[in-house]
């Protein structure tokens, strides 16, 4: 015979056999439940979960006696329940009326020892938020003391519904409970940043507490910038720090991103590239030249490589487009693009960079770039020059379309440049009308030229 006990997603881990058990686990043998004022599930012989309260004078757990075969079957069913998320603690039905509304007050829930069950329930979490005690109310102080004494803040912050209550308690903490709240969060801040729910709690804390009090939490993140920046939840915490505190307080983020080997990993990561760009956006807006220089020295040094990367190319494009970074734009065009227009135009990601460069290049660099298109490398295998190769390339043709539109603007006096660029482009397109008609991109190019010259090329 086997005795089965079920520990739901409670705020405590129950010691058993000298160790701990995972939250939401099924176990055999009696746990030391009497040490905790928590609610636990036990499973009866009919496989129906039953709730048993544990108060100081009521220290037993209902259990069922099962055969080995029944035990094996039940464990399989329970594992499926747990994996599906259905094993969460359930609210007692008598708390609600027929329409699903609470029939008790928040005070009642606390006195009935149901707070830590209620906080993890969808309706319960919302009920607590909507009925949170007003300032100076004794129940308010009791809720904070319960949270602090139970040390359940971390588990609740990582809970699907509990995190919203913790966020509410952060915004309502005030001077009386704010310091204690911030201290507890700072201790586990790095771990909490990597959880999809508790990362929101950390962001709420950064928003709610003044920047001069956040130093302990910011210190806790030192050494974690790379791992946080490249993770889907934690990267939002870094962005919140950058968006909220003064640049001097997040200097460590820039320094860690720019430490040897880190920039490659950050900027070429789908989450990290967003952190790098957001950092540039905030620093340029606040005119922090020293930190911008620190970042841009790293980026410009490998702009050729970054232009070809799936994610880093967005950063290079951002630099090229942003007027406040025109010094670094020019440096990127000179060092990474000029001399490589053809090869970069034929690459999926860097072709976008070349397009932006044609659009934003200064007057002294634009002719040099365009010269590569008209008088660039000739392919020794087929005798085609750069313009021909780009016209018929799956990515290069988009660069030609951008160049064609730019040449038309020049022709109409809407931007600086040489009128002969349109003539050179249109002549080559006319020569290649029939081959271009085989492709949708080619047809679009022909239509653009036809509209500009006023007669159909075909």
Secondary structure, DSSP 8 states (H G I E B T S, - for coil): -EEEEE--S-SS--EETTEE--TT-EEES---GGG----EEEE-TTS-EEEE--BTTB------EE-HHHHHHHHHHHHHHHHTTTTS----GGGB-TTS-B-S-HHHHHHTT-HHHHTTSHHHHHHHHHT---TT-HHHHHHHHHHHHHT-HHHHHTSTTHHHHHHHHHHT-HHHHHHHHHHHHHHTHHHHHTSTTHHHHHHHHHHHS-GGG-HHHHHHHTT-HHHHHTSTTHHHHHHHHHHHS-GGGSHHHHHHHTSTTHHHHHHTSTTHHHHHHHHHHHHHHTT-HHHHHHHHHHHHHTHHHHHTSTTHHHHHHHHHH-GGGHHHHHHHIIIIITT-HHHHHTSTTHHHHHHHHHHH--HHHHHHHHHHHHH----TTT---HHHHHHTSTTHHHHHHHHHHHHHHHHTTSSSS-THHHHHHHHHHHHTHHHHTTSHHHHHHHHHHHHHHTS---
